[in-house]
Amino acid sequence: MDAPKIPIALPSTSASTTADRAHLTELAARATVPAGDRAQRLLHPWSAYAVVPLFGLANAGIRLDGQALSAALHSRITLGVVLALVLGNAIGIFGASTLALRGHLGELPGRVRYGHLLGGAILAGIGFTISLFVAELAFTDAVLREQAKVGILAGSLIAAALGTALLRILGERLPLCSPAGLPDALPPRPWLAPVT
């Protein structure tokens, strides 16, 4: 979107009133982008997709050598954590949301489809900070803690890839969550006082 062309200075005629000057000043103020906003737009992709993930990985305390990865791949704890992050979140969030929608307890806004809901539910499996904190508290054995952390990392990566792929493939293909044929009067929401 191009910024509007704004004259730098008003011609010195009697027609240039204070209101004209105020209007041009307002247009100029709207057309400017602060330096901080420009810097944020420039640095955000690098920060969000490179610096923060590398910082998180470096501070996670996960040893990623061949022996640790081999032990983690054959561990039930790693498999359980991966399945919980990828399938557990997806089944829980998608299932509860679908039941709420089918039970007419609510509706989703706009043109949200079941593909969007499923992809978003799988993306919810991207758990890093809190999952690592819980693993630190749950496991006293260093080897088991390491296997759980590898499971968190693997599960988060799988959830990110699978959720993104499902959003791209199924996003617009599945039916609307809240079709136009909803009844006119939905049952009252339990947290709202009844209208009298």
C-alpha positions in Angstrom: 0.0 0.0 0.0 1.6 3.3 -1.2 1.7 6.2 1.2 -0.3 9.2 0.0 1.5 12.1 -1.6 1.8 14.9 0.8 3.1 18.4 -0.1 6.1 19.4 2.0 5.0 23.0 2.4 1.9 24.9 1.7 2.0 27.7 -0.8 1.9 31.1 0.9 -1.5 32.2 -0.1 -4.4 33.5 1.9 -6.3 30.2 1.0 -4.0 28.1 3.3 -5.8 28.2 6.6 -4.9 26.7 9.9 -7.4 23.9 9.2 -5.6 23.0 5.9 -2.3 22.9 7.7 -3.7 20.7 10.5 -5.2 18.4 7.9 -1.8 18.1 6.1 0.0 17.5 9.3 -2.4 14.7 10.2 -1.9 13.1 6.8 1.9 13.3 7.2 1.8 11.8 10.7 -0.3 8.9 9.4 2.1 8.3 6.5 5.2 8.0 8.6 6.4 4.7 10.0 8.5 5.0 13.2 12.1 3.8 13.0 11.3 1.2 15.8 8.5 -0.3 13.7 10.7 -0.5 10.6 13.5 -2.2 12.7 11.0 -4.6 14.2 9.6 -5.6 10.7 13.2 -6.1 9.5 14.4 -8.1 12.4 11.3 -10.1 13.4 11.8 -13.0 10.9 15.4 -13.5 12.0 14.5 -13.3 15.6 11.4 -15.5 15.5 12.8 -18.2 13.2 16.5 -18.3 14.0 17.7 -16.6 17.1 14.9 -17.6 19.6 14.8 -21.3 18.6 18.6 -21.5 18.7 18.6 -19.8 22.1 16.0 -22.2 23.4 17.8 -25.2 22.1 21.1 -24.1 23.5 19.6 -23.5 26.9 17.5 -26.6 27.0 20.4 -28.7 28.2 19.8 -31.4 25.7 22.9 -33.5 24.7 22.5 -34.3 21.0 25.3 -36.8 20.4 24.9 -40.1 18.8 24.8 -42.2 22.0 22.2 -40.0 23.7 20.0 -39.9 20.6 20.2 -43.7 20.1 19.2 -44.3 23.7 16.4 -41.8 23.5 15.0 -43.4 20.2 14.7 -46.7 22.0 13.2 -45.3 25.2 9.5 -45.7 26.1 9.7 -42.3 27.8 10.7 -40.5 24.6 8.0 -42.3 22.6 5.4 -41.5 25.3 6.3 -37.8 25.3 6.2 -37.6 21.5 2.8 -39.3 21.3 1.5 -37.1 24.1 2.6 -33.9 22.4 1.5 -34.9 18.9 -1.6 -37.1 19.4 -2.7 -36.2 22.9 -3.1 -32.5 22.3 -4.7 -33.1 18.9 -7.2 -35.6 20.2 -8.1 -33.6 23.3 -8.4 -30.2 21.7 -10.0 -31.3 18.4 -12.3 -33.8 20.2 -13.5 -31.3 22.9 -14.0 -28.5 20.3 -15.9 -30.8 18.0 -18.2 -32.0 20.8 -18.8 -28.4 21.9 -19.6 -27.4 18.3 -21.9 -30.4 17.8 -23.6 -29.8 21.1 -24.3 -26.2 20.1 -22.4 -24.8 23.1 -20.7 -22.3 20.8 -19.6 -21.5 17.4 -16.4 -20.4 15.8 -16.2 -17.1 14.0 -16.0 -16.5 10.3 -15.1 -19.3 8.0 -13.2 -21.6 10.3 -13.2 -25.1 9.0 -12.6 -28.5 10.6 -9.2 -28.6 8.8 -8.2 -25.4 10.5 -9.3 -26.7 13.9 -7.4 -30.0 13.4 -4.2 -28.2 12.2 -4.4 -25.8 15.1 -5.0 -28.7 17.6 -1.9 -30.4 16.3 0.1 -27.2 16.4 -0.8 -26.9 20.1 1.6 -29.9 20.6 4.5 -27.5 20.2 5.6 -27.5 23.8 9.0 -26.3 24.8 9.5 -24.2 27.8 6.9 -25.5 30.1 7.4 -29.1 28.9 11.1 -28.8 29.7 10.4 -27.4 33.1 7.9 -30.2 33.9 10.5 -32.8 32.7 13.1 -31.2 35.1 10.7 -31.6 38.0 9.3 -35.0 37.1 12.5 -37.0 36.5 15.2 -37.3 39.1 17.3 -39.6 37.0 19.5 -37.7 34.6 19.2 -40.3 31.8 15.4 -40.4 32.0 15.3 -36.6 32.1 17.5 -36.4 28.9 15.2 -38.9 27.1 12.2 -36.9 28.0 13.8 -33.7 26.7 14.7 -35.4 23.4 11.1 -36.5 23.2 9.9 -32.9 23.8 12.2 -31.6 21.1 11.2 -34.4 18.6 7.5 -34.1 19.5 7.5 -30.3 19.0 9.2 -30.6 15.7 6.8 -33.3 14.5 3.8 -31.3 15.7 5.1 -28.2 13.9 5.6 -30.0 10.7 2.4 -32.1 10.8 0.2 -29.2 11.9 1.6 -26.9 9.2 1.2 -29.6 6.5 -2.4 -30.3 7.6 -3.3 -26.6 7.6 -1.9 -26.3 4.0 -3.5 -29.5 2.7 -6.8 -29.8 4.6 -7.4 -26.2 5.7 -10.0 -25.3 3.1 -11.1 -28.8 2.1 -13.1 -29.8 5.2 -16.6 -28.4 6.0 -17.2 -25.2 8.0 -17.3 -25.7 11.8 -20.2 -23.3 12.2 -22.3 -23.7 9.1 -25.0 -21.2 8.2 -27.7 -23.6 9.1 -27.2 -23.2 12.9 -30.5 -22.7 14.8 -31.6 -19.1 15.4 -31.6 -19.5 19.2 -28.6 -21.2 20.7 -29.0 -22.6 24.2 -27.8 -20.1 26.9 -24.2 -20.3 27.8 -23.8 -21.5 31.4 -21.5 -18.6 32.4 -24.0 -15.9 31.3 -27.0 -14.8 33.4 -30.3 -15.7 31.8 -32.1 -12.9 29.9 -35.5 -12.1 31.4 
